[in-house]
């Protein structure tokens, strides 16, 4: 079994074909300076003229205070080149890594050419980082084709991140992290099959969350994926606490003010470890991550936050628990129009984003299964709906689908995660009527490592849900999407064994969505 080793050095294989080594200068070695780029590099949120580049200095990966072994501001130099060998440098600059942001840097690079790859590298404390590759978005007027990938639910303890390595090998133009990038809870002691262990207790404060992210960031497959392509990240619940909703913990005994302090710490750590723009910098206890990104005329990506602005969890149980559960369909909370999953401000923003979209395709990138699902409680077999998702906020789903129809938004497709299984569904105008118009298509990806829901139990309810075209919870992996003006080709990719760090990959299922015709067809 391989456990966390903070002293291992990482080698990242770049998509240009060369092996790119993190270089420690002779000066740094002689001065006894620990290598500061232990957490790798990343890029994100591309625009036609640039993107964000990220790193965090952490000579000591984890410390009691979560400071990475540094306590003073440090200058970091960066450069952008038009070639993988970093010979033709086109931009350079300097940033300050501050203790208040855990010595992370988020450089918003601009002035680059649209629709092409660039390479970037950082230098600080006498050392050079790995070289990362990023791509600018196409010109707003350009119609292009592209490859995307999306992933979710990567639990360090549950297995190895081979899915990340295989997605990196596909050379995607853009990668979407759709939630549960980390897991806050420690469960390996309860499962002897788990090959890895979290090195610290459940995080409750900023130091705890910084250390949790730092451990995940040392994974070589995660570093390889971030180094090969820009990413777009949103969150689900495990970035803070399982099944939380807005300011409410799942535990009724945790006061709101106490939970909000924990949430603020988790949000700050999320910002510190993701290639996000300054527009997402936390402000007090809040952090805006919902946004849209245009990829030429090919697509607009509407990136949602499904956690921060929710109404309180619906159908709270008799013991006060706010954990997700299967609630009876007649629970009034499920269809209460005064309740919202996205928050009223985000709903208004999304309506406007649909109305103004220039994209041939409109991808709603978010954290959950959107389709309604009539299901049974695994213990009691009582029939109902899961509360910790769109089924717990049915009128939000109705308003979003009505908005797509009202604005005649072109080719809407939802991407999601959370449920640790693959799904392909049709989203109908009337959720209760499978003969009503199909408004949008949905693809949900399985987890990177987390165990899936019981296959037989869920397979047995598909007859109650005719809008579900495909379901499989038995395998782990990622989703790859090839998109052009005429069609979206989606592949469900699975790894052979999450307990094997050298796992292979194969295609479980393919689907095609034709432009102008909602609904997926097996390919």
WOVEN-V679385 format. One record per run of one state. SS is the DSSP state (H for helix, E for strand, C for the rest). FROM is the first residue (numbers start at 1). TO is the last residue. Records with the same first field share a line. If there is no record, write none. Layout:
BEGIN
SS = FROM-TO, FROM-TO
END
This chain:
BEGIN
C = 1-10, 14-18, 22-22, 25-25, 32-40, 48-49, 57-73, 82-88, 98-98, 102-103, 110-116, 125-126, 129-131, 136-145, 152-155, 159-161, 170-173, 179-187, 191-205, 218-219, 229-229, 235-244, 246-247, 249-255, 273-277, 281-282, 284-285, 287-290, 296-298, 304-325, 328-331, 336-343, 357-360, 366-374, 377-382, 387-389, 407-411, 417-421, 429-437, 445-454, 460-461, 465-467, 473-476, 484-486, 496-504, 515-520, 523-523
E = 11-13, 19-21, 23-24, 41-47, 50-56, 74-81, 89-97, 104-109, 117-124, 127-128, 132-135, 146-151, 174-178, 230-234, 245-245, 248-248, 283-283, 286-286, 291-295, 299-303, 326-327, 361-365, 375-376, 383-386, 412-416, 422-428, 438-444, 468-472, 477-483, 487-495, 505-514, 521-522
H = 26-31, 99-101, 156-158, 162-169, 188-190, 206-217, 220-228, 256-272, 278-280, 332-335, 344-356, 390-406, 455-459, 462-464
END
